[in-house]
Amino acid sequence: MNLGGLDVLRICPSPHVILNKRRIIFLNTAAMALLDGSEAEEFLHKDIIEFVHPLDQELVLYRFSALTESHPKNAPTLIRLRTRTGAIRAVVVSSATTRVNGLRIDLASGTEVTELLKMDAALKASEENFQRLFENMHDVFYRTNERQELVMVGPGSMRMLGYTVEEVLGRPAADFYLVPEERSLVVEAIQKHGEIRDHPARLRHKDGRVVHVAITSRALKGAGGELLGVEGIFRDVTAEVEAKAALTRLATWDDLTDTLNRRAFLEQTGKYIRHLRRYPEESLLVIVDLDHFKAVNDRFGHLAGDKVLRTTAEIIRDVLRSTDLFGRLGGDEFAIVFRKCCPEEGYDILGRILSRICGTEVALSGREHVCLSVSLGATPLLAEDQPTALALARADRALYWAKAQGRGRCAFAPIDGEPFLPSYP
């Protein structure tokens, strides 16, 4: 392509670089020497940002974005370049933009002032400090371009995610998220607020496991407010998240039967009742009580009793729908909330629970075994059941009526009237 005047620029003693979309399409001999190169092929088609010191990249990106037809020139400024060999050079750079044959090109020219300012020692110390911090910081620094591709990342990425820096650079940041759409939410939050602090996200380690991180980042913007990229750090908080989840499980789960514990079940039932106030729907509360459980404990011991409880809970859980609540109230007593469930559908589910449990044999130590049997007490669950004890009292009344009728059956307690044995489909 004939850009005009290239022969003059080629022999000019001052460094000159011509760019298209930040990519180098021409540089003269002085510019090659400044960047410790000898052949144009070592630089052509590369992003000029690759040769700018990381601490000055944001400034250079801003200056490029400020070049427009109405503002075609930038005033000289001092920046630091990093050459092919890693040396740091201080250069006073000015830039301008124009169009040649309809193509926008940017011209940057500079004067090296490293020796003049006697900055070698200071620059080296600054670079060493930066590299030491960059390489040893526990958090991982990253920077993306306007397309959200990673253009800079700290070596801590290997420790945290199992990827080398070379494996990461140039790839979309979303590639490393457990759910790529989560990256869009991060960028949207940064664009909206300008920055985020300790934003939770889930990344995927190279070996497939999930890494929970807290992200602190800010937007890099051009003169017109356009997004040039994002930079920030992410910190591994997996241990904290897992510890919190473990504490939550301890506070809400019954490990023996793998169900909600009493506190969590009543809490979630209370929330659901409040939901019913705004969105009424038919629902049922059921209490499940093992028949003759005390006799099993007394005769065979608590380990046998635990096995009976686990087996009963497994059978019930297999029958329930994904929307139902299931928890252990204590001892040999469980409770179920059938959400969005009419009595007829509830009777069908309860009938299946009874048919699967009653008569099931549980093998114990030696040649011993016990036959399972449960009694069920059901009642409608209403928005007016505050506190939850009101509904529990009705279900309990139905339960004891079922036991009085011979156990191994289900009784239903309406809002008004006496309990009765429902007919199953």
N, C-alpha and C positions, 0 to 999 in steps of 0.2 A: 504494500500500500504506500502510495506517495504522500507523505505528510509534509513535504516541503522543508528545505533548510536543514535536512538531517546531516549533511556533510559538515555544515558549520557547527552544529551541536556536537557532532562526534569528536571534533578536535578542540572543543572549548575546554579550557583548564578547570572550569567549575563543574561539579557533578550535575547532570540533568537526567531526569527520568520522565518518560511519557507513559501515561496509564489510560486504560479503558476499563471502566468498572473495577477500578483498583488493581487490575492485572497489568503487569509490566509488558508493554509492547515495544519499548525502545529504551535503552540507557546508553550513555556515552562512556568512553574509556575512563574518564574521571570518576563516574559513578560506580563502575565495576571495581576500580581500585579502592574506592572508599569502603565498599562492602566486601573487600578481600576476595575478589574474583578476577578472572582474566578473560573469560569467554561469555558472550551474551547469553548462550544457551543455559548457563547456570542460573539465570534469573528470569528469562522470558516466560510469560504466562503465569508467573507466580504472583500471589497477593502481596502487595507492598507491605501489608501489616505484618507479614512474617519477619520482616527485617526491622521492625520497630520494637523498642524495649517494652516489655509488658506494662510497665508503669506509665508509659506515654501513649499506649494504643488508644485509649479512650479519647485523648486530645486529638490525635490524628483522625480518628473516625469522625469526630465532631467537625473538624476543619473541612474534611471532604464533603460532609453533608451540607456545609454552609456555602459551598461553591454553587452558584446558580447563574442564570443569564443576567439577572439584575445585580448580582454580587459575584463577578467573575474572578476576583483576585482576593487572596488572603495575605494579610500582613506577615512579615517574617516572624518566626518564633523559634525558640530553642527546644529541640527534641533530642532524644537519645536513640541511636540506631544500634542494632545488634548484628554484627557481620556474620558471614558464612562460617568463620572460625570461632565465633563466640565473643569476639572483642567488642567493647562498647565504645562508640564514637559519638561525640557531641557535635551537633550540626545545627546551624541556623538555616531554617527552611522557609521558603516562600512558595506559593502555588497559585495556579490560575487555571481556568477552564475555557474551552472554546469548542467550536464544531468545525470539522474538516470533512467535506463531502457528506454532510448530514450526520456524521458520527461524533458523539461527544468524546473529547479527550481531555485529560488533565495533565498539566505540566508542573513538575516539582523540581526546583533547583535549590542547591544548598551550598553552604560554606562551612567546612569543618573548623571548629573552634576548640577542639579538645586540648591541643597543646597551648593555644592562646590562653585559655582559662585555667590551665594547669589543673585539670579536673581528673587526671588519670587515677590518682590515689583515692580521691573521694568517690569516683565512679566505681572503682574496683571494690571498695569497702561496702558501698551501697548495694552493688550487685551480689556480693558474697552474703551480706545480711539478708537480702531478698531471697536468694537461693536457699539459704539455711532455713529461713522461716517457711518458705514455700515447700521445701522437701520434708521438713520435720513436723509441720503443724499437724495436730491430730485430726482436725477437720479437713475437708477436701475443698480446695478452691476450684471454681469453674467459670468459664465465660463462653457465651454463645454469640453467634452472629444474628443478623436480622431474620434468618431462616430457621433459627433455633437449632443450628448445628454447632457442636462443640468445637471451639477453636483453641481452647486452652483448658487444661485440667491438671490438678496437682498429682504428684506421684502416689499420694495416699489412696488413689482410686484402686491401685493394685491390692493394698491391704484391705480396703473396705468392700470392694466389689469383685476382685479377682481379675480385673482387666489391666493390661499395661496402658500407658499413655498413648502409645501408637495404635492400639486397638480401639481407642475411644475417639481420638481426634477425627473430625469430619463427619461423624455420625450424628443423626438427630438425637437430642437429649431424650426424647420420648422413647427411644429404643431401650433405655435402661430402666424404665418404669414397669412395675408389675402390671399396671393397666395404663397403656399409653395415653388415654384420655385424661389421666390425672395431671400430666404435664400441661395440658391445655388449661386446666383449672389454675395451676401455679402461675402460668404466664398471664392469664386474665386477671388474677389478683395483683400481680406486679404492675400491669398496665393501669389498673384501676387506682391503686394506692401509691404507685411509684416505688414501693418496696414492700417486702414481707419479712416477718421475723418468726423463726421457729415454726414455719408452716409444715404440718405433718405430711409425709408422703411415703410411698412404698416402692423401693427399687428392687430389682432382681439381680442377685449375685450370678456370676458366670456359671457356678455350679447348680443354679436353679433355685436356691433358697431365697426367702424374702428378707430384705434388709430395710428396717424402718429407719427413716431419717427425719431430721428437722432441718428445714431449708430457710436460710436467711439470704435474701437477694435484693438487688435493685435494678431498675431499668437503665439502660444506656440509651440516651436520646440525642437526636440530631438537632440542628438549629431550628427546624420547623416542628419539633416535638415528635417526629417519627421515631419508632423503635428501631434502634441500631443493634440491639442485642440485650443480653442479661448477664450479670455477673454476680457471684456470691459464693457462699459456702454451704455445704451440707454436712451434718453431724450424725454419726451412727447412734441411734437411741433404741436399738433393738432390745438390749438388756432391760432398759427401763420399761418399754412397752410390754415385754413378756412378763416382767415382774408385776406390773399393774394388772395384767390379764390373769395372772396366777392368784393375786390377792382377790380380784373380783370373783374368780371361780370359787375360791375358798369361802367367800362371803355369800355366794348365791347357790352353790351346788352341793348336792348330797352324793359324795363319791361312792358310797356303797351301792346305791341303786342307779346312779348316773341320771338323776332327775334334779329338778329344782328343789332346794331346801324349803322349809316352811316359810321362812322370812321372805325369800325371793318370790315364792308362789303367791303369797298373800299380797305382796307389793305389786306384782304384775296384774293380779286379779283386780286390785283396787284401781290401777290405772285403766284397766279395761272397762270397769264400771263407770268411771268418769267419761270414757269414750262413748259409752252407751247413752249418756245424757245428751250428747250432741248428735249422735248417729245411732238411733234406736235400731236394734236387730234382735232376732230371737237367739237366745243362748241358754246353755244349761250348765249347772254346777253339779258335780258328782263326787261323792266320797266313796272310796274303795277300802274295805276292811277285810283282812285275811281271817278266815274262819279257823278256830282252834289253834291259833298261832302260839299262844302261851304253852299249850301242851307240847308242841314241837320243840320249843326252847327247853322246857323242863325235861323232856325225855332224851333229846338228842344233843342238846347244848346250843350255844349261841352261834357257833360256826355253821351248824346246820340251818339255824334260823336265818342267818345272813344269806345262805344260798337260796332259801325259799323266797326271801325278799327280792333278791336279784332276778331270779327266774320270773317271778310275778311281774316285776317292772318291765322286763324285756318283752314279755308277751303283750302287755298293755301298749307299750311303745310301738310295737309292730302294727297294731290295729289302728292307732290314732292317726289323725290327719296332721299335716305339717302346721296347720293354723292353731291346733289345740294346745292348751297349757297343761303340763303334767308335773306334779311335784309330790314330794313326800312330806306329809304333815308331821310325822313322828311315829316311832314304834312301827306297828304293822298297818298304818293308815296312810293312804294316798288320796290325792284329789285331782280332779280333771275339770277344766273349763272347755266346753265345746263352743267355740266362737262361731257366730253366724250359722246356727244349727237349730232347726225346728225339733220339737219333741219326737216326731216320728223318725227322723233321721238319727236322732240321739238314741232312740230305742234300738234301732238296727245295729248301731255301733256297740252299744252295751250288750246286746244279745250275742254279738260275735266275741266280745271279751269274755263273757261267761262261758260260752261253748268251748273256747280255746283254753281257758284256765281250769275250769272245774273238771276234775278227773285226770289232769296232767300229773304224771309221776315224776318226782324229783329224786334221783339216786343220791343216797348219802354214803358215808363211810361204811365199809363192809358190804353186806348185802341188804342193808336197810334202805327204805324209800318211804316217801310220804306222798299222798295225793293232795293236790292243791284244791282249795275252795275259797271263793270270795263272796262277800255280800256287797251290794251296791245301793247307795241312796242318792237319788237324783231330784233336782228341783230347778225351776226356771231361775235364771240369773237376770236381775232387773237393774235399771239405772237407780232405782230407789234403795237398792241394797247397800246403803252406807250407814254403818260400817259393814264390811264383808261378813262379819259374824252373823248378820241377819240371815243371809243365804246359807251359811254353814249350819246354822241351827235347823233350818228346814231340811237340808240334806241329811243331817245327822238323825233327825226324827224319822226320815224315810229309811235310813240305814238300819236303825234298830227295829223298825217294823218289818224289814226284810229278814232280819235275823230271827224275829219272833215267828215268822212264817215258815221257818225250817232251814234258813241259811242257803247259800249257793244260789241266790236269786237277786233281782233288782226290784226296788220299790221306788215309786215316784210320789213326791210330796208337792201338790199344787200350792198356789199362793194361799188359797182358802180351801178348807176341807181336809179330809183325812187322806193319808197315804194309800196307794193302791198298787197292785202289781200290773204293769202294762203288758199288753200283748205285743209280741215281736213279729215282724214281717215274716 
